[in-house]
């Protein structure tokens, strides 16, 4: 792609007009910034002891920096509530252990709200046990352990923490007894790269009645995920990513609002309808085996009320024209509440412009459409030319709700242009059309063809949409999907 790609319209900027809710927030003007610089500092009237109390809520590194601004605050860090030792403290393990130990030995505050420790824990097990005991005595609310080596076991005594609300563990083993009281205050559980088994997960959900968010990533031993949360009043978010051996997910969670899944296509069973589910993210790997479309069709039935949907193209393929109840027909499912659709073409098999357009037709409230092409070449063979394309040309529906279309990795291939033509002719109130160049820098737009592409787009548009092109590494469009493709990293 050219280093500075030319716009396909006369206006290179492509944010929608200010009248829509998609408009980019304006930067502060010079007049407003200058006036704000003359405003009185709101902290100047605070008493030193109040400021010192405020400083105790800063992460420990920032608290130590702040303690140098005045001799009054020289020892303020010893009452710090957020003992966070993450990547900024990565250094020689012995030095890090000495720093953490010194902070705990010096700590005189009544509370420790958060203890974050990212390190090579080898040789520090006894110190960690000492630090945890101090945390328990001071009412720890958030525990975040990320260890670089396997082998550390968080024993039941350190899970029996009545004040613990947030538990984040990476590369840590846990020993959960059948009966445990320390999980009763938890509202966020994040478990990554763990040797977790089904019984442990079920115990966490059984005893953690206040859990709002459960996040599982790279837990390789789990084969079945059973989320029985019918008695949970606040369970809202479920995230499962890259758990390679999971074969089935069963969900009984009437209060669920957001579900994120990344992995192979598997059976996802909902015990009951979830009317509050409004955010769905299903990113599928390329399938290892044949999968039945009914598997994803069943998932689709439970996300019909979603307002945001991010999904791989296999989702559209499952809902494509085929035999439904022995009749060759389009899918009858309608995503009536959907406002944002993010379609990721990676992993698609036969998806073509017809499948995408027919899916969009079933989203009458759609406002923003993102398509990540990822070097995918649409299957546009004889069936497309003889049957599907004439049907789209005769389609009487208009997608009047769509305001923004953003195409990532667009290479101006013939099949891509065919999709673009249909979309532009059906979006009468489109305000912004955004092209993002392919990530592969070797792929270039042949510049002499740019005037041709500009003329084509202008001839297809039935709206006054602004058009802009941005490099993959320099996307300044200001309009981005709600979910990143690598959200689980």
N, C-alpha and C positions, 0 to 999 in steps of 0.2 A: 504494500500500500504506500502511496506517496507520502512523504514525510509531512507535508502540509496539504491534505486533500482539499480540493475546491468544493465549495457548496454547490448543490444542484439547483439552488434558487438564487435569486439576487440578494437575499438576506441570509447571512450565514448563521445568525442567531435563531434558535428555534424554540424558545420557551413560549408557552401559550399566552394569550392575552391576559391582562390582570383580572379581567372579569370572572375568570374561572378559578376554581380552587386549586388548579394545577400550576398556577403562576408561581414563579420563583420569587422568594422573598427578596426584596431589594436590599442591597447593602446600605449601611449607614451613610448618609450624606456627610459632606465635610462640615456643613453647618451644625448638624446634630452632634457630630463627634466633638466639634469644638465646644459646643455648649455643655456637653456632658463632662468635658475635661475640667470645666469650671465649677461643677457641682461639688458640694462639700463631701468629703470622704465620710461615709456613714459609720465607719469604725472609729473615727476620731473621738466620738463622744462616749465610747464604751470604756468602762473602768478596766484597769489592768487585770483584775481577777476574773472579770467576765471574759476578756480576751483569752486569758490563759485557759479557761474552761472550754472555749471554742476550739482552741488549738488541740485539745485532747482528742477531738474527733477526726483530726487529719491522719492519713496514713503515716506510719512511724517515720519514714524517710523525710516526708515533708514536715513533720512535727519537729524533727531534729534541726532541719534547716531554719525553721521559724524561730527556734529557741536562740538563734544567734543574733536576732535583731535588737535584743535588749537584754541587759543583765537581769531584768525583772523576770524574763521568760527563760532564763538559762536552764532551769531544771523542769520546765513544763512537760518535757517529753517523758518523764518518769511516771506520768499519770495517763499516758496515751491509751486510748481505747481500741485502736486499730493496729495491731501488731502484724504488719503485712511484709513478708520477706519473699518477694517473687523474683522475676527475671532481673530486676535492677540490682539485686544482691548476688547474682551469680558470680562466684569467684572460687578461690581455693576453699574446699569443704571445711577444713579445720578453722579457717578464719571466719567463715559464715557461722559455724557452730559457736565460736567464741563470741561473736557479735550478738547472736540471738540469746545466748546464755547470759550475757552481760545485761541485755535489756530486761530479761525476766528477773534477774537478781536485783536490779535497780528499781523495778516497778513498785510503786507505792499507791497507785490509784485503786479505787474500790472496784472498778469494772474493767473487763476486757470484752469488748463486743465482738471482735473478729481476730482470729489467728490464722494467718495464711503462711504456708511454708512450701516453697518449691525448691527442691534440692536433691542431691544424692544423699540418701538417708543412711547409707552404709556406715556403721560405726557410731551412729548418733542415736540409736534406739533408746538407750537409757535416758539420754538428755530429753528426747521427745516425750518420754513418759513423765519426766519431771515437769516439763513445760505444760503438758496437758493437765496435770493435777492442779497447777496454779490457775489455768484457764477455768477449770471446773469450779474452783473456789470463788472465782470472780465472775461467775455467771456468763460464760461464753455463749454467744448467740450464733456465730458463724464460724465453721471450721472448714478450711480449704487446704487439703494436702495434695500435692502433686510431686510424686517421687520418681526419680530417674531410673531406679532399679526395682525389680520385683522382690517380693519377700516380706515386706513390712505388713504386719497384721495388727489391725485396730481391734483390740479385744473388747468384750462386752462392757467392761467397767468404763470404757471411754465412749461408749454409745449410750450409757445410762446417764445422760446429761439432761436434766429437766428443762433447762433454759435454751437448749439448742434449737435454732429455727432453720438454719441453712447448713447443709452438709454437701461439700464438694470433694470428691475423692478421685484421684487419678493414679492408677498403678498401685492400689492399696487393697489388701485383702481384709475382709471383715468377717467377724464371727458373731452371728446373730442367733441368740438362743430362741426357743419357741415362744417364750414370754419375755417381753422387754418393755420397760416403761419409759425409756429415754427418748423414744421416737414420737411421743405424743404432742410435742410442740413444733415438730418439723413442718415447714411449709414449702421448702425447696430442697430437692434431692437430685444431685448431679453425680452420676457414677460413670467413669470412663476408663477403658482399658482394664477392666476388673475381671477376676475369676468368679463372677457372680453366678449363682445357680437359681433355678426357678423357686425353690423353697424360700431362699433368702429374700428374693424380690416380693414374694407373696406375704412374708412376714412384715416387710417394710410397709407395704400397702395396708395390711390388716391393722397394724398398730398405729400407723401415721394417719389418723383420721383428719388431720388439718392440712395434709399435703395439698399444695396448689399446683406444683410443677414437678414432674418426674422426667429426668433426662438421662437416657442410656446411650452410651456410645462405645463401640468396639468391645462389647462384652461377649467373648467368643464361646462361652460354655452354654449360654442360654439357647434353648431350642423353642420354647413356648413362652410367650409373654402374656400373662393373664392379669388384666387390670380390672379387679373387682372393686369398684368404688361407688356402688349404688348408695352406700350410707355416708359418703363423703359430701359435705356441703360446698366445699371450696375447690374441688379438683378441677382445674381449668386447662392445664397444658400438659401434653404428652409428646415427648421427643424420643425417637428411636433411630439411631444411625449406625451404619456399617457394623451391625452385629451379624456376621456372615452365616451363622448356623441357625438363625431364627427361621422357623418353618411356619409359624402361625402366631397371630396376635388376636387375642380375644378381649373385647372392651365392653365393660358394663359401667359406664360413667355418664349419667344423665346431665351433669353440669359441665362436661367438657366443651371448651370453646376453641382450642387450638390444637391441631395435631400436625406433627412433622415426622416424616418417615423417609429415610434414604437407605436403599438396599435392593436386594433382588425382589422380584414380584412374588409375593406370598399371599396366603389367605389372611385377610383382615376381616374379622367378624365383629359386628356390633350387635350386642344382645338386644338393644332397644334403640329406637330413634333418638338422635341427639339434636334437639331443636336449637340449642345454643351454639352449635359448632359453626363458627363463621370464618375461621382461617384454616386452610388445609394446604399442606406441602407434601406432595408425594413425588420424590425424585428416585427413579428406578435405574438400576444398573442394566446393562445389556444382559438379557436373560440367558442362563446356561442351558435351559431346557424349554420345551414347548410349554406355553402357558395358555390356559383357557380364558377367553375374553370375559366370561362370566365372573371371573375373580375380580377384575377391575370394575366391571359393571356393577357389582354388588357394593364396592367401595363408593362408586359415584352416587349411588342412591342415598348415601348417608352424608354427602357434602353438597346436596342440592341447595341448601340455604347459605352456603359460604359466601362471604363478600370478597375474599381474596383466595385465589387458587393458583398454586405453583405446581407444575407437574411435567413429567416427561411425556414425550409424544405417544408412548405406549397407551396412555390414558385415552387419547383421541382415537388410537387404533382400535381399542376395545369397544368404543362407542360408534365406530364407523358403520357404514351401510353393510348389513349382512343379514343372515336369517335370524329374525327375532320371533320366537314362538312359531317356527316353521314358515314364517313369511319374510321375504326379502324386502327389508325396509330400513329407513333411517331410525336412529335412536329417538325415542319419545321423551327422553329425560330433558327437563328444562331447568337451567341454573338461573332462576329468576332474580336472585339477589346479588349475583356476581358483579362486582365493580372492577376488579383487577384480575387479569389472566396473564400468567407468565408461563409460556410454553417453551420447554427445553427439548430440542430435537435430538439430542444425543441419545443413542440407543434405539432410535426408530427403525422400523423394518420396511413398511410400505406406505407410511403416511405421506400424503401429497396435498396440494392446495385445496382440493375438494374436501378432505377430511377436516382441515382447519376451518374453512369457511362454514361448513355445516355445523361444526361445534360452536363457532361464534354466533351463528344464527339462533342457537338455543340459549344464548346469554343476552336477553333483551335489555338488561340494565348495564351492560358492560361499558366502561368509560376508558380504561387504559389497557392496551394490548402490548405485551412484550413477547418477542419471539427470538430465542437464541438459536441460530442456525448451526453453529459449530461444525462447519464444513460438510453439512448433510446435503445430499443431492436428492431432491424429490423424485419419487417414482412417477414419471409422467409418460407412460407408454401408450399403447393402442387403446386400452380401455379408457384412459383419461381423455385422449383426443376424440374418441368416438362417442362416449357416453357422459363422462363427468363434466368435461369442459362445456359442452352445449347446455347441460343442466344449469351450470353456474351462470352462463351468459343469459339464460332465460329466467334467472331467479328474480323475483319481484321484491324481495325483502330489502330494506335498507337498515344499516346499523347506525341509527341516528344518535345513539348515546355515546358512541366512541369519540373521544376528544384527542387521544394521544396514541400513536403507533410508534413503537421503537423496535427496530430490527438490528439485532446484534450479529456481526459476522456476515453481513450482506455482501455478496460478491457480484451482484448484477448478472447472475446466470439466467438463462432463458426461463427455467422453471420458477426461479425466484421472482422474476419480472411478471410472470403470469399470475402468481399469488398477489403481488403488489397491485397489478392492474385491477383485479377484482375488488380488493380492499378499498382502493381509492375511489372506485366507481360506486361503492356502497356506503361510504361514510360522508354524508352531506355536511356534517358539522365538525369535521376534523379540524383541529387547531394546530397540531404539531406532528410532523413526520420526521423521525430521527433515524439516521443510519449510523451504525458504529462499524468501523472497518474491522476486518478479520484480525484475530490475534496473531496469526501467522504473517509476519512482515514480508515474506516473499511473495505473497499474493498482492497484486497491484491492480488498481483500476487503470485501464488504458485511457490516458488523459484525452486523446482526440475524440473519444466516445462520450465524454462528459456532456457536451452540448446536446448530443442525441438523447441521453438519459434524461436531461433536463426537459427537453421538449416532450418526451414520452410522459413524464410525470405530470407536466402541466396539462397535457391533453387528456389524461385520465382523471385528474382531480375534479371533483364536483364541489369542492370546498375551498375556502381561502387559506388552507393550511400552510404554515411556514415549514420549510424544508431545510435541514442542516445535516452535515456530515462531520463526524468526530472520529479521531483516532482512538483505537482501543485503549491505549495507555493514557489518553488525555480526553476523557469524556467529560465535557463541561456543559452537558445538556441540562443538568439540574433535575432530571427526572429519572428515578431509579426504581427497580422492583422492591417490593416489601421484603423479599427474601433473597439472600445471596445463594448461589449454587453450592458454595462450600460453607454453609451456615453451621455445620457441625464441627468444623475444625477449631 
